[in-house]
């Protein structure tokens, strides 16, 4: 390549993984800040909360049925409860919260599941800490763990699974 062609190319991304992570983090913070200024996003957050509340109730009911009714270990029960609740939440969020029915459902479901698994990771870490380290009872610990994971799910789904600007 000659020098003139190299000068016309865009600047390279930072080579340092830490710098790339910082750049991505600041971009996410910027998007969340700008998004928080739009009333339509607050309505979506409300709808997401309503759907989340139904998923939360489903999650806790399935979790209680598995742990208390069938004596399933709390981590396995949390995964089972997650599978039932995430199906409910995908359908309601796709059709009502984000009104994203024109997108490919399979593609959206894969992204929704990816975001939800990240949220589940947060949920399981908090659940394990509360039950195994703090000695909290399983059901209240799961209730807290699900609530702590909610922001991960909303931001991921808003910005990646069901992005606006279609």
C-alpha positions in Angstrom: 0.0 0.0 0.0 1.1 3.5 -0.6 1.2 6.3 2.0 -1.8 8.2 0.5 -4.1 5.2 0.8 -3.2 4.7 4.4 -3.9 8.3 5.3 -7.4 8.1 3.9 -8.4 5.1 6.0 -10.3 5.7 9.3 -8.3 5.7 12.5 -7.8 2.2 14.0 -9.6 1.1 17.0 -7.5 1.1 20.2 -5.4 -2.0 20.5 -5.6 -2.1 24.2 -8.6 -4.2 25.4 -9.1 -1.9 28.3 -9.3 1.1 26.1 -11.8 -0.6 23.8 -13.9 -1.6 26.9 -13.8 2.0 28.2 -14.9 3.3 24.7 -17.8 0.8 24.6 -18.8 1.7 28.2 -18.9 5.4 27.5 -20.9 4.8 24.3 -23.5 2.8 26.3 -23.6 5.5 29.0 -24.1 8.2 26.3 -27.0 6.2 24.6 -28.7 5.6 28.0 -28.4 9.3 28.9 -29.8 10.4 25.5 -32.6 7.8 25.7 -33.6 8.9 29.2 -34.7 12.2 27.8 -37.4 10.8 25.5 -40.9 10.3 27.0 -41.6 7.3 24.8 -38.7 5.4 26.5 -40.3 6.0 29.9 -43.5 4.4 28.6 -41.5 1.5 27.3 -39.8 1.2 30.7 -43.2 1.1 32.3 -44.5 -1.6 29.9 -41.2 -3.5 30.5 -41.9 -3.3 34.2 -45.4 -4.7 33.8 -44.1 -7.6 31.7 -41.3 -8.1 34.1 -43.7 -8.2 37.0 -45.7 -11.0 35.3 -42.4 -12.8 34.5 -41.3 -12.2 38.1 -44.5 -13.8 39.5 -44.2 -16.7 37.1 -40.5 -17.1 38.0 -41.2 -17.2 41.7 -44.2 -19.5 41.3 -42.2 -22.0 39.3 -39.2 -21.6 41.6 -41.3 -22.3 44.7 -43.0 -25.2 43.0 -39.7 -26.8 42.1 -37.8 -26.1 45.4 -40.6 -26.5 47.9 -42.9 -28.9 46.0 -40.3 -31.1 44.3 -37.2 -30.5 46.5 -35.1 -29.4 43.5 -31.8 -27.7 44.3 -32.2 -23.9 44.3 -29.8 -23.3 41.4 -31.5 -25.9 39.2 -34.9 -24.5 40.2 -33.7 -21.0 39.2 -32.8 -22.2 35.8 -36.1 -23.9 35.3 -38.0 -20.9 36.5 -36.0 -18.7 34.2 -36.9 -20.9 31.1 -40.6 -20.5 31.8 -40.5 -16.8 32.6 -38.2 -15.9 29.7 -40.7 -17.4 27.2 -43.5 -15.3 28.7 -41.4 -12.2 28.7 -40.2 -12.6 25.1 -43.7 -12.8 23.7 -45.0 -9.8 25.7 -42.0 -7.6 25.2 -41.8 -8.3 21.4 -45.5 -7.7 20.8 -46.4 -5.1 23.4 -43.5 -3.3 25.0 -41.2 -2.8 22.0 -43.9 -3.5 19.2 -41.2 -5.3 17.2 -43.4 -7.7 15.3 -42.0 -6.8 11.9 -38.6 -8.1 12.8 -37.7 -11.8 12.4 -39.0 -13.6 15.5 -36.2 -16.2 15.5 -33.4 -13.6 15.3 -35.1 -11.5 18.1 -35.6 -14.6 20.2 -31.9 -15.5 19.9 -30.9 -12.0 21.0 -33.5 -11.9 23.8 -32.2 -15.2 25.1 -28.6 -13.9 25.0 -29.6 -10.8 27.0 -31.7 -12.9 29.3 -28.8 -15.4 29.9 -26.6 -12.4 30.9 -29.4 -11.4 33.3 -29.6 -14.9 34.6 -25.8 -14.9 35.2 -26.4 -11.8 37.4 -29.4 -13.5 39.0 -27.5 -16.7 39.8 -24.5 -14.9 41.3 -26.7 -12.8 43.6 -28.8 -15.8 44.5 -25.7 -17.9 45.4 -24.3 -15.1 47.4 -27.5 -14.5 49.3 -28.2 -18.2 50.0 -24.8 -19.7 50.3 -22.9 -16.8 51.8 -25.4 -14.7 53.6 -27.7 -17.6 54.7 -30.9 -15.9 53.4 -33.9 -18.2 52.7 -34.1 -19.3 49.1 -37.4 -17.7 48.0 -36.6 -14.1 49.4 -33.1 -14.5 48.0 -34.5 -15.3 44.5 -36.9 -12.4 44.8 -34.0 -10.0 45.4 -31.8 -11.6 42.8 -34.4 -11.3 40.0 -34.9 -7.6 40.9 -31.1 -6.9 40.8 -30.9 -8.5 37.3 -33.7 -6.4 35.8 -31.6 -3.4 34.6 -29.3 -5.7 32.6 -32.3 -7.1 30.8 -34.0 -3.8 30.0 -30.9 -2.0 28.6 -29.8 -5.1 26.6 -33.2 -5.6 25.1 -33.9 -1.9 24.4 -30.5 -1.3 22.7 -29.8 -4.7 21.1 -32.7 -7.1 20.9 -35.5 -4.6 19.9 -33.6 -1.4 18.8 -35.7 1.5 17.6 -35.0 3.4 14.5 -36.4 0.8 12.2 
